[in-house]
């Protein structure tokens, strides 16, 4: 059995900036806000259809390449519940991808820990790959923003009765999260004997952050390879960069950026390369600024996202078992 990494790029080695993360959010946040573990998400699943992979892997892009992991090295393998995998033949230990971003998920998911030295020994070009959706793909370079959104998810889950860490979670009251190479966050929990997966994706438009939240309520019968899934999502949430309590700082931040922009443009002969470099740096600074904004429990932006998540969770709480059975879709997972 081989391990594969699906990617929008053809690479021979994963760069440090493109490593994925498995995140532990402590339930009561008495110590650290989060605890990320560097991992690499791979699977034993093979497909030549990017649309199918986009759905089965629960990602926001359409992979263009299938890369096979070089298995001559010693690999440390875990599943998405932090449980160690001794052998790829032990299928009972290999959990499946969670539904997220309106996608079904469901293929075997294996995590390589300490993946800095992972290499690939061949690649397969996927004919219909390479497309991507509106939501952010940033190779985890903006992980502080993703984790800031994930922390709001975990706090909302902890604040509403009945939402527990899923049995895929760690033993003592923690929520598990994933940040994959599309730069978006997934947080898993359970309610009334079924899983609840919260996922969030984001995008910058004209300096404004837009966040969308999905809530998946689902059960699965692994022995029958069946998953029952109900989805609900928010409209894009518009997060403005300047709030009243930090308005002077925010205006200073943007004026400083504009001043540097004007100053450097006049000192450069080649305008277009500089403009591309400036825009990239500006977006990274924006991401850091928004991450800091969303870590402020008293900010309006924080409560915008908290309230949107709470509304989704209340819808799940109001569902009867019969309603879930009649409104969930039945998915056959490979």
Steps between C-alpha positions, in 0.01 A plus 500: 500500500645837396459847648404792275500876534264691269623846409438787265878506440749239384777489759769253599521620861260684729616847600483594867247775422267244345471261792153430638399515866297296744380729778387434856268767643474463881134505596521755778806689373668513840847471349593543135242604242610228264762234454596433136680186387679504166367221279451403136156380387519201268268218397502151352214600271561525123290699255564667166207742534572839660130565562471176695817579696380850581189343655654192665796685652285794621728768357439827316705432188512237226828304517710492185755240609508177696838463670610167645684516830848350499447215744862392529537737794373436852166676530316584822129456430194605701131537419298818543431411864869503597503117515813330375478276193741209514412355161308613193336157506329593828198661332309524827740771615475705178222757543345685208498863396239712671231674294586869457439802276184341361695187397421140593847381606548134573826364359759341734707779657851442634724760659879494483651676801841671484461512120782742415704230324214343300575463129300367206624248246249546219204716398186458294341789308123532554339620178213704645700635795633846574178693557423654837207656675444850632623424851857535613788277393824614661711195586449560873708818489221681684455239772455761781180625334368147443569405861346823631177404321532141629540628856167684470343176375627306801388766747154504346477120522609511865244770584194306380383197698524163332783556255784276610841422358438223247625151579770593249608762752752474780395354830466810714259757360678623189380569150704382204559724201668469162669757280579355158689652210201705388553713810154436648396364840287199606397426863333173604259423786193286570139549601232248596700201376598652164796704376492876453764651275544876480704634210591854397655648188592861432593745227630856478318740267620861482657475846186358663492150647208273407446182707255219427407230754362152429350262758479130412292266717577140410516132590677218325489122490856410411422132454236588237709785352210739544491856636182694583559875468306824555655838415422860590710809426510875556510769239847659474568703815651840423775589750604865473867580572431799728295489819422797722721387787811467283412743223810724547735200486323361195516830310867532596565148368343577163657847470840354585456234233393761245794727591748214453333410174530853357853543629629177346317537169683826425834332573439201275533480125312174458149574625317174429730261693493735797122525486468120513748480791325780688157346452622162633660661806194718556270196505727322747495806726124515466474136602708564814292808581170314466634206704580742782157663465317165527698401809344794685200350685338842529520599135194531280673283238543221753130508589398506133660159450403367846135589440494344152642172634260500797202535264616198299546294817156597630350370174669166564369493859146562377508203259316187606649159413217455252573833333868409468409162348264655246718797403846345498644371175639149478858490366693191405863544606784304335 
